[in-house]
Amino acid sequence: MDSIHARRKHYEQRLAVALRQFNDAIRDVHKSGLDVEISTLTMHTQRGPMLQVDLYTFKLEGAPPVLKIVTDETPQF
């Protein structure tokens, strides 16, 4: 039982690292003047549906925008 939990934890850690790298790559592509379109694909397996992603890049019109942090804060009047 411990080996199953250890493997799952390892896979979760791999996904966390991959997600950080994925988001960093999208940020770098965006800074270069390209935009990214992300679509999901559903693969049907014996264990049920499995989602995967597909990426497309295309040129942005005009200068690359400055990235800003968006918050849920509402202005105080």
C-alpha positions as CSV (number, residue, x, y, z in Angstrom):
1,M,0.0,0.0,0.0
2,D,2.8,2.4,0.8
3,S,4.3,2.0,-2.7
4,I,1.1,3.0,-4.3
5,H,0.9,6.2,-2.1
6,A,4.6,6.9,-2.8
7,R,4.1,6.6,-6.6
8,R,1.1,8.8,-6.5
9,K,2.9,11.4,-4.5
10,H,5.8,11.2,-6.9
11,Y,3.4,11.7,-9.9
12,E,1.8,14.7,-8.2
13,Q,5.2,16.3,-7.7
14,R,6.1,15.7,-11.3
15,L,2.8,17.3,-12.4
16,A,3.5,20.3,-10.1
17,V,6.9,20.8,-11.7
18,A,5.6,20.3,-15.2
19,L,2.8,22.9,-14.5
20,R,5.3,25.5,-13.3
21,Q,7.5,24.9,-16.4
22,F,4.4,24.9,-18.7
23,N,3.3,28.3,-17.3
24,D,6.8,29.7,-17.5
25,A,7.0,28.7,-21.2
26,I,3.6,30.3,-21.9
27,R,4.8,33.5,-20.2
28,D,8.0,33.6,-22.2
29,V,6.1,32.9,-25.5
30,H,3.7,35.8,-24.6
31,K,6.6,38.1,-23.9
32,S,8.1,37.4,-27.3
33,G,5.0,38.7,-29.0
34,L,3.1,35.4,-29.6
35,D,-0.1,34.3,-28.0
36,V,-1.0,30.8,-27.0
37,E,-4.3,29.0,-27.6
38,I,-4.8,26.0,-25.4
39,S,-7.4,23.3,-26.2
40,T,-8.3,20.2,-24.3
41,L,-8.5,16.7,-25.9
42,T,-10.3,13.8,-24.4
43,M,-8.7,10.5,-24.8
44,H,-10.9,7.5,-24.0
45,T,-9.1,4.7,-22.1
46,Q,-10.1,1.6,-20.3
47,R,-10.0,3.6,-17.0
48,G,-12.3,6.3,-18.5
49,P,-11.8,9.7,-20.1
50,M,-8.3,11.2,-19.8
51,L,-7.8,14.9,-20.6
52,Q,-4.7,16.1,-22.5
53,V,-3.9,19.6,-23.8
54,D,-2.9,20.8,-27.3
55,L,-1.2,24.2,-27.9
56,Y,-1.1,26.6,-30.8
57,T,0.9,29.8,-31.1
58,F,0.0,32.8,-33.2
59,K,1.3,36.4,-33.6
60,L,-0.2,39.1,-31.4
61,E,-1.1,42.4,-33.1
62,G,0.9,45.4,-31.9
63,A,3.6,45.5,-29.2
64,P,3.7,42.8,-26.6
65,P,1.7,43.8,-23.5
66,V,3.1,44.3,-20.1
67,L,2.1,41.5,-17.8
68,K,0.1,42.6,-14.7
69,I,-1.1,40.8,-11.7
70,V,-4.9,40.7,-11.5
71,T,-6.5,40.6,-8.1
72,D,-10.1,40.2,-6.9
73,E,-9.8,43.4,-4.8
74,T,-12.4,46.0,-5.3
75,P,-11.5,49.6,-5.1
76,Q,-12.3,51.4,-1.8
77,F,-14.2,54.6,-2.1
